Amino acid sequence: MLLAGVVMVALPCRVITYCGGGIAATSDALALAVAGIDAAVYDGSLAEWVADPNAPLETG
C-alpha cells in the first residue's frame, strides 16, 4: 500500500497510549507500530491512574 503525503518523524522515546478502559488504546498503538513508531499501551488505563492519589493529574 502506498501512502501519499505521510511524513515520518523520529521520536526520542516510546509513545504510550491510554484510554478509559485500555481497549481503545490498542488500536492507536497498533497503528503507530505499523507506522514504525515504538508504542505501547498503558494497560492500567485512566481508571487505574485516577484511583492512585499519588499519581499526577490535571483537570480542566
C-alpha positions as CSV (number, residue, x, y, z in Angstrom):
1,M,0.0,0.0,0.0
2,L,1.3,3.4,-0.9
3,L,0.6,6.3,1.5
4,A,0.9,9.7,-0.1
5,G,1.7,12.8,2.0
6,V,2.9,10.9,5.0
7,V,5.8,12.4,7.0
8,M,7.8,10.1,9.3
9,V,9.4,11.6,12.3
10,A,12.0,10.1,14.7
11,L,10.7,10.2,18.2
12,P,13.2,10.2,21.1
13,C,11.1,7.9,23.2
14,R,8.3,5.3,23.2
15,V,4.8,6.5,22.8
16,I,2.4,5.3,25.5
17,T,-1.3,5.2,24.6
18,Y,-4.1,5.1,27.1
19,C,-7.9,5.4,27.3
20,G,-10.7,5.0,29.8
21,G,-10.5,1.2,29.9
22,G,-7.4,0.2,27.9
23,I,-9.3,-1.2,24.9
24,A,-9.4,1.7,22.5
25,A,-5.8,2.5,23.1
26,T,-4.8,-0.8,21.5
27,S,-5.8,0.4,18.0
28,D,-3.8,3.5,18.4
29,A,-0.7,1.5,19.5
30,L,-1.2,-0.9,16.6
31,A,-1.5,2.0,14.1
32,L,1.7,3.6,15.5
33,A,3.5,0.2,15.4
34,V,2.5,-0.3,11.7
35,A,3.9,3.1,11.0
36,G,7.2,2.1,12.6
37,I,6.8,4.0,15.8
38,D,7.7,2.4,19.1
39,A,4.4,2.3,21.0
40,A,2.9,0.5,24.0
41,V,-0.4,0.5,25.8
42,Y,-0.7,1.6,29.5
43,D,-2.7,-1.4,30.4
44,G,-3.9,0.1,33.7
45,S,-5.9,2.7,31.8
46,L,-7.0,6.1,33.0
47,A,-9.4,4.3,35.5
48,E,-6.4,2.9,37.4
49,W,-4.4,6.1,37.2
50,V,-7.0,8.3,38.8
51,A,-7.6,5.8,41.6
52,D,-4.0,6.4,42.8
53,P,-4.0,9.6,44.9
54,N,-0.2,10.0,44.4
55,A,-0.4,10.0,40.6
56,P,-0.3,13.4,38.9
57,L,-3.5,14.5,37.3
58,E,-4.7,17.8,35.8
59,T,-8.3,18.6,35.0
60,G,-9.9,21.5,33.3
